């Protein structure tokens, strides 16, 4: 009889979180876990069931990633949570701010994989809070160019020239993407 009630609790948690937050896709893990823990406390879910219930809430590819890279045999909920936070830290909006973005820009150097680098730059830039994006927008192109290998930068800059701007380079990010793609095709 207790198993039936336990199952009902698990399904109430799964239904509640999927309704309120959707399936876990790896994005914003800190906030998602906080909400999940509030629900598990509210419904009185035992520690032993928290890990498996959380895995059921994860989206297909994310679930596979968790099972391959996070889950270990006989793992406690605390260990699971720590590994989950580590695995998805790069997709965690609450951790992506101006300081972490600028640290990433300063430590990342792009050479041959410029198109992939631009995509990653875009993702990380857009994951920051709006206020941080707005503050960094005037220097967005300069930050991207600073990540480039000097020879790539020398090739790309002439493709980005725009006499109508103060900096002499385009401020239109679509033009930057197009120039990067043209450079990558060479």
C-alpha positions as a printed Julia matrix, in Angstrom:
186×3 Matrix{Float64}:
  0.0    0.0     0.0
  2.86   2.39    0.79
  4.35   1.81   -2.67
  1.15   3.02   -4.3
  1.18   6.24   -2.25
  4.88   6.73   -2.99
  4.18   6.39   -6.72
  1.37   8.91   -6.48
  3.71  11.4    -4.77
  6.34  10.91   -7.46
  3.82  11.47  -10.25
  2.45  14.59   -8.52
  5.98  16.0    -8.35
  6.69  15.11  -11.98
  3.38  16.58  -13.13
  3.85  19.76  -11.07
  7.35  20.5   -12.25
  6.63  19.68  -15.9
  3.56  21.92  -15.78
  5.36  24.82  -14.06
  8.88  24.59  -15.51
  8.78  22.01  -18.29
 11.18  19.11  -18.64
 14.75  19.67  -17.45
 16.84  20.46  -20.53
 20.09  21.32  -18.78
 19.47  25.05  -18.82
 19.45  26.98  -15.54
 20.19  23.96  -13.36
 20.52  25.95  -10.11
 17.01  27.42  -10.28
 15.51  24.15  -11.55
 17.05  22.14   -8.7
 15.9   24.67   -6.12
 12.32  24.4    -7.34
 12.56  20.6    -7.56
 13.81  20.37   -3.96
 10.96  22.59   -2.77
  8.47  20.22   -4.43
 10.12  17.1    -3.04
 10.03  18.58    0.46
  6.43  19.69    0.02
  5.39  16.17   -1.05
  7.71  14.44    1.43
  9.69  12.46   -1.15
 12.4   10.37    0.54
 16.06  11.05   -0.38
 16.32   7.58   -1.94
 13.8    8.5    -4.65
 14.95  12.04   -5.49
 17.66  11.06   -7.99
 15.51   8.65  -10.03
 12.54  11.01  -10.0
 14.72  13.88  -11.21
 16.04  11.75  -14.07
 12.44  11.05  -15.14
 11.85  14.81  -15.43
 14.82  15.33  -17.76
 14.26  15.72  -21.49
 15.39  12.8   -23.71
 18.92  13.86  -24.71
 19.48  15.53  -21.36
 18.34  12.35  -19.58
 20.89  10.36  -21.6
 23.61  12.89  -20.76
 22.76  12.62  -17.05
 22.81   8.83  -17.14
 26.13   8.76  -19.0
 28.02  11.55  -17.26
 26.43  12.17  -13.87
 24.95   8.97  -12.45
 27.2    6.55  -10.62
 26.28   3.33   -8.77
 25.01   3.78   -5.21
 25.1    7.55   -5.51
 23.51   9.69   -2.81
 21.2   12.58   -3.65
 23.85  15.08   -2.43
 26.5   13.54   -4.72
 24.08  13.46   -7.64
 23.19  17.12   -7.12
 26.85  18.15   -6.98
 27.71  16.28  -10.18
 24.59  17.61  -11.9
 25.52  21.21  -11.03
 29.05  20.63  -12.32
 27.9   18.96  -15.55
 25.43  21.71  -16.46
 27.27  24.74  -15.05
 27.94  26.21  -18.52
 24.21  26.25  -19.31
 23.29  27.79  -15.96
 21.93  31.28  -16.61
 22.17  32.19  -12.96
 25.93  31.63  -13.18
 26.41  33.31  -16.58
 27.02  36.97  -15.95
 29.3   39.71  -17.22
 32.27  38.59  -15.13
 32.11  34.92  -16.18
 31.55  35.93  -19.81
 34.56  38.25  -19.83
 36.69  35.59  -18.1
 35.66  33.13  -20.83
 36.45  35.69  -23.57
 39.88  36.32  -22.02
 40.8   32.64  -21.85
 39.38  31.41  -25.16
 41.38  31.67  -28.35
 39.85  30.82  -31.72
 41.88  29.64  -34.66
 40.47  27.33  -37.34
 37.02  26.78  -35.79
 35.81  30.36  -36.16
 32.19  29.5   -37.09
 31.8   27.2   -34.08
 33.46  29.85  -31.91
 31.02  32.5   -33.1
 28.09  30.22  -32.29
 29.44  29.55  -28.8
 30.11  33.28  -28.33
 26.49  34.06  -29.32
 25.11  31.42  -26.93
 27.17  32.62  -23.99
 26.42  36.27  -24.72
 22.68  35.6   -24.92
 22.68  33.55  -21.7
 23.71  36.58  -19.66
 21.06  38.67  -17.93
 19.66  41.45  -20.15
 21.39  44.18  -18.13
 24.8   42.53  -18.71
 24.08  42.09  -22.42
 23.13  45.75  -22.72
 26.28  46.84  -20.87
 28.54  44.73  -23.1
 26.74  45.35  -26.41
 28.97  48.31  -27.47
 32.07  46.09  -27.06
 30.54  42.88  -28.4
 32.44  42.86  -31.68
 35.72  43.93  -30.05
 35.38  41.09  -27.51
 34.8   38.58  -30.29
 37.74  39.9   -32.31
 40.0   39.7   -29.24
 39.34  35.97  -29.08
 40.62  35.42  -32.61
 44.05  34.28  -33.65
 45.85  37.43  -34.93
 46.04  36.12  -38.52
 42.27  35.39  -38.55
 41.58  38.8   -37.07
 43.61  40.5   -39.82
 41.58  38.63  -42.44
 38.2   39.3   -40.82
 38.49  43.0   -39.9
 38.51  44.31  -43.5
 35.32  42.31  -44.11
 33.66  44.14  -41.2
 34.58  47.71  -42.15
 31.77  50.25  -42.03
 32.64  53.91  -42.55
 29.31  55.01  -41.07
 30.27  53.92  -37.53
 32.57  55.59  -35.02
 34.67  52.44  -34.61
 34.92  51.93  -38.36
 33.53  48.4   -37.97
 29.98  47.18  -38.42
 27.67  47.07  -35.45
 25.3   44.74  -37.27
 25.76  41.24  -35.87
 24.14  39.65  -38.94
 26.93  41.18  -41.03
 29.49  39.75  -38.57
 27.96  36.27  -38.94
 27.96  36.53  -42.73
 31.62  37.66  -42.78
 32.66  34.84  -40.44
 30.9   32.29  -42.67
 32.6   33.72  -45.77
 35.97  33.57  -44.02
 35.34  29.98  -42.89
 34.57  28.93  -46.48
 37.95  30.14  -47.75
